[in-house]
């Protein structure tokens, strides 16, 4: 009898610890630092005629700081760097594309009942500034323009402080490339749209401050 009692106690202790652990993964950190690395695809209509980039370019690097006002919404300030180069049969170029965006963050995870406790879904969107600088002798065709970014992240909690996440984002340029005469004078100029796909790590800077 005593032996069975000990087994039951051990069983319920394990269950309690598991449930308690899962509950902690649903908590939201007030402050987070984010770092992600991945690939980019710049849309062809941002270049002059007969110039286009490779479909997959590396690297894309995103760095950000996120502040949550509540467990479901907050803001994020982030910087992104992209390098892309000319595709096959295109006029040759290589461009550094960087941006800075202030974004609204929405986390609907608590309303999605079927998600495991370790997973969170996060949507983010906001305006920003983009800067493009062609490398080599094309440096005079650098650009600066406004953008709007929108994306979705999927976070998987490793522990209470650290999670890994995937992010798919689209950066929409709000201006059009000016007309160059001759067209070749605009080689290296870009002010179009860019698709980013990255995998990163999010680290809590404040611990759990929105425990449910």
LOZA-44316 format. One record per residue (C-alpha): residue number from 1; residue in one letter; x, y, z. Coordinates in steps of 0.1 Angstrom, whole numbers, padded with zeros to 4 digits. Example, Ala and Ser with C-alpha at 12.3 -4.5 7.8 and 13.67 -1.06 7.14 Angstrom:
BEGIN
num; residuo; x; y; z
1; a; 0123; -0045; 0078
2; s; 0137; -0011; 0071
// end
This chain:
BEGIN
num; residuo; x; y; z
1; x; 0000; 0000; 0000
2; x; 0028; 0024; 0009
3; x; 0046; 0016; -0022
4; x; 0015; 0024; -0044
5; x; 0010; 0056; -0025
6; x; 0046; 0067; -0032
7; x; 0040; 0059; -0069
8; x; 0008; 0080; -0070
9; x; 0025; 0109; -0053
10; x; 0054; 0107; -0077
11; x; 0030; 0106; -0106
12; x; 0010; 0136; -0095
13; x; 0042; 0155; -0087
14; x; 0055; 0150; -0122
15; x; 0021; 0161; -0137
16; x; 0020; 0192; -0115
17; x; 0056; 0202; -0124
18; x; 0048; 0196; -0161
19; x; 0017; 0218; -0160
20; x; 0034; 0244; -0141
21; x; 0063; 0245; -0166
22; x; 0039; 0247; -0195
23; x; 0021; 0276; -0179
24; x; 0053; 0295; -0176
25; x; 0059; 0292; -0213
26; x; 0027; 0311; -0219
27; x; 0041; 0342; -0201
28; x; 0052; 0372; -0221
29; x; 0084; 0391; -0214
30; x; 0080; 0428; -0213
31; x; 0114; 0435; -0230
32; x; 0131; 0412; -0256
33; x; 0161; 0414; -0278
34; x; 0158; 0397; -0312
35; x; 0185; 0386; -0336
36; x; 0177; 0368; -0369
37; x; 0197; 0356; -0399
38; x; 0183; 0345; -0433
39; x; 0177; 0351; -0470
40; x; 0160; 0378; -0491
41; x; 0144; 0382; -0525
42; x; 0142; 0417; -0540
43; x; 0113; 0422; -0565
44; x; 0125; 0429; -0600
45; x; 0104; 0460; -0606
46; x; 0126; 0479; -0582
47; x; 0155; 0479; -0608
48; x; 0161; 0494; -0642
49; x; 0152; 0474; -0673
50; x; 0174; 0444; -0679
51; x; 0186; 0443; -0643
52; x; 0173; 0419; -0617
53; x; 0186; 0401; -0586
54; x; 0191; 0364; -0578
55; x; 0159; 0348; -0564
56; x; 0177; 0338; -0532
57; x; 0203; 0362; -0516
58; x; 0223; 0359; -0485
59; x; 0226; 0374; -0459
60; x; 0197; 0391; -0443
61; x; 0204; 0402; -0407
62; x; 0177; 0416; -0384
63; x; 0184; 0431; -0350
64; x; 0156; 0445; -0328
65; x; 0143; 0454; -0293
66; x; 0107; 0447; -0284
67; x; 0085; 0461; -0256
68; x; 0052; 0447; -0248
69; x; 0026; 0470; -0231
70; x; 0003; 0440; -0225
71; x; 0006; 0403; -0231
72; x; -0011; 0407; -0265
73; x; 0004; 0439; -0279
74; x; 0035; 0461; -0279
75; x; 0060; 0478; -0302
76; x; 0093; 0469; -0318
77; x; 0122; 0489; -0331
78; x; 0145; 0470; -0355
79; x; 0173; 0473; -0380
80; x; 0177; 0451; -0410
81; x; 0205; 0445; -0434
82; x; 0203; 0428; -0468
83; x; 0229; 0420; -0495
84; x; 0218; 0410; -0530
85; x; 0235; 0407; -0563
86; x; 0226; 0404; -0600
87; x; 0210; 0373; -0613
88; x; 0220; 0352; -0643
89; x; 0219; 0371; -0676
90; x; 0213; 0404; -0657
91; x; 0235; 0435; -0659
92; x; 0260; 0431; -0631
93; x; 0256; 0448; -0597
94; x; 0258; 0442; -0560
95; x; 0237; 0462; -0535
96; x; 0236; 0467; -0497
97; x; 0201; 0473; -0486
98; x; 0194; 0485; -0450
99; x; 0163; 0496; -0432
100; x; 0150; 0508; -0398
101; x; 0114; 0503; -0388
102; x; 0091; 0511; -0359
103; x; 0065; 0484; -0357
104; x; 0033; 0475; -0338
105; x; 0034; 0439; -0325
106; x; 0003; 0418; -0319
107; x; 0004; 0384; -0302
108; x; -0029; 0365; -0305
109; x; -0015; 0332; -0291
110; x; -0038; 0331; -0261
111; x; -0068; 0332; -0284
112; x; -0056; 0303; -0304
113; x; -0065; 0273; -0283
114; x; -0049; 0245; -0303
115; x; -0013; 0259; -0301
116; x; 0011; 0240; -0278
117; x; 0022; 0260; -0248
118; x; 0057; 0264; -0262
119; x; 0045; 0281; -0294
120; x; 0036; 0317; -0300
121; x; 0024; 0334; -0331
122; x; 0033; 0371; -0335
123; x; 0022; 0396; -0362
124; x; 0042; 0428; -0367
125; x; 0038; 0459; -0390
126; x; 0050; 0494; -0393
127; x; 0067; 0522; -0413
128; x; 0103; 0528; -0418
129; x; 0132; 0541; -0439
130; x; 0152; 0521; -0464
131; x; 0187; 0529; -0477
132; x; 0203; 0512; -0507
133; x; 0239; 0515; -0517
134; x; 0253; 0498; -0548
135; x; 0289; 0486; -0544
136; x; 0319; 0494; -0566
137; x; 0318; 0521; -0593
138; x; 0280; 0523; -0590
139; x; 0280; 0541; -0556
140; x; 0265; 0573; -0570
141; x; 0231; 0555; -0574
142; x; 0224; 0551; -0537
143; x; 0188; 0557; -0526
144; x; 0168; 0566; -0495
145; x; 0130; 0561; -0493
146; x; 0101; 0553; -0470
147; x; 0088; 0518; -0466
148; x; 0061; 0498; -0448
149; x; 0069; 0464; -0434
150; x; 0045; 0436; -0424
151; x; 0053; 0401; -0412
152; x; 0045; 0370; -0391
153; x; 0067; 0352; -0366
154; x; 0064; 0318; -0350
155; x; 0082; 0314; -0317
156; x; 0092; 0282; -0300
157; x; 0102; 0285; -0263
158; x; 0134; 0267; -0253
159; x; 0130; 0279; -0217
160; x; 0115; 0309; -0199
161; x; 0142; 0333; -0212
162; x; 0150; 0321; -0247
163; x; 0130; 0312; -0278
164; x; 0139; 0304; -0314
165; x; 0117; 0319; -0341
166; x; 0110; 0320; -0378
167; x; 0100; 0353; -0394
168; x; 0085; 0359; -0429
169; x; 0083; 0396; -0437
170; x; 0076; 0418; -0467
171; x; 0091; 0453; -0471
172; x; 0071; 0475; -0494
173; x; 0089; 0505; -0509
174; x; 0067; 0536; -0511
175; x; 0085; 0553; -0540
176; x; 0092; 0544; -0576
177; x; 0126; 0544; -0593
178; x; 0132; 0576; -0612
179; x; 0137; 0576; -0650
180; x; 0173; 0574; -0661
181; x; 0185; 0585; -0696
182; x; 0202; 0565; -0707
183; x; 0188; 0536; -0687
184; x; 0222; 0522; -0680
185; x; 0230; 0552; -0658
186; x; 0205; 0538; -0632
187; x; 0224; 0504; -0628
188; x; 0226; 0496; -0591
189; x; 0197; 0518; -0581
190; x; 0169; 0500; -0563
191; x; 0139; 0512; -0544
192; x; 0115; 0483; -0547
193; x; 0100; 0456; -0524
194; x; 0120; 0429; -0506
195; x; 0108; 0396; -0491
196; x; 0127; 0383; -0461
197; x; 0128; 0348; -0446
198; x; 0148; 0345; -0414
199; x; 0154; 0322; -0384
200; x; 0165; 0338; -0351
201; x; 0167; 0339; -0314
202; x; 0147; 0360; -0289
203; x; 0161; 0367; -0254
204; x; 0141; 0381; -0225
205; x; 0157; 0412; -0210
206; x; 0131; 0416; -0182
207; x; 0119; 0382; -0172
208; x; 0082; 0373; -0169
209; x; 0061; 0405; -0163
210; x; 0028; 0395; -0177
211; x; 0020; 0362; -0159
212; x; -0016; 0351; -0165
// end
